[in-house]
Amino acid sequence: MLYVSTSRKPTQQTRILAKWLSRLFGGEYENRGKRSVAEIAARMREKGFARAVFVYEKHGNPHSLNFLDAEEGWLYPEVLISGFDVPRNDGQRLGVVGSASAEDENGRKMLKLIGFERNWSEGLKMVLSSKEISFIGQSGKSVFSIRIKGFNEGGPVES
């Protein structure tokens, strides 16, 4: 489970991505507003979460995913994103991620950042690679995806 938050004044697109991430990971979303990262981290720990992801933006669009661990602080690399595809509402309710796999070294890095540990037969399957994070439904089709632009080993830039 991930605690999900945003940059200080997120646009609608950034809030949409953050809310979807919280649903898919069975976590909780909190709009950051004027709170500091330290305040969000404290709330994350109070609610029993060990890890958070912050969705930062650039020029009004979601730009990066930055992971924060309650014990270790910021985790690297920062995942730079170029966009995401919202699922079409076909009446089917999406569940949470039940299993995950990595297709390459960067996929394995992201899997570690997310802190994913469970491996259920039910739920969505998350597939991570250098190019994309895909969430696959029971039908075998992608129901949600985040396009990856690259990785920044230097860490988050506060926005």
Rosetta blueprint (number, residue, H / E / L):
1 M L
2 L L
3 Y E
4 V E
5 S E
6 T E
7 S L
8 R L
9 K L
10 P L
11 T L
12 Q H
13 Q H
14 T H
15 R H
16 I H
17 L H
18 A H
19 K H
20 W H
21 L H
22 S H
23 R H
24 L H
25 F L
26 G L
27 G L
28 E E
29 Y E
30 E E
31 N L
32 R L
33 G L
34 K L
35 R L
36 S L
37 V H
38 A H
39 E H
40 I H
41 A H
42 A H
43 R H
44 M H
45 R H
46 E H
47 K L
48 G L
49 F L
50 A L
51 R E
52 A E
53 V E
54 F E
55 V E
56 Y E
57 E E
58 K E
59 H L
60 G L
61 N E
62 P E
63 H E
64 S E
65 L E
66 N E
67 F E
68 L E
69 D E
70 A L
71 E L
72 E L
73 G E
74 W E
75 L E
76 Y E
77 P E
78 E E
79 V E
80 L E
81 I E
82 S E
83 G E
84 F E
85 D E
86 V L
87 P L
88 R L
89 N L
90 D L
91 G L
92 Q L
93 R L
94 L L
95 G L
96 V L
97 V E
98 G E
99 S E
100 A E
101 S E
102 A E
103 E L
104 D L
105 E H
106 N H
107 G H
108 R H
109 K H
110 M H
111 L H
112 K H
113 L H
114 I H
115 G L
116 F L
117 E L
118 R L
119 N L
120 W L
121 S L
122 E L
123 G L
124 L E
125 K E
126 M E
127 V E
128 L E
129 S L
130 S L
131 K L
132 E E
133 I E
134 S E
135 F E
136 I E
137 G L
138 Q L
139 S L
140 G L
141 K L
142 S E
143 V E
144 F E
145 S E
146 I E
147 R E
148 I E
149 K E
150 G E
151 F E
152 N E
153 E L
154 G L
155 G L
156 P L
157 V L
158 E L
159 S L
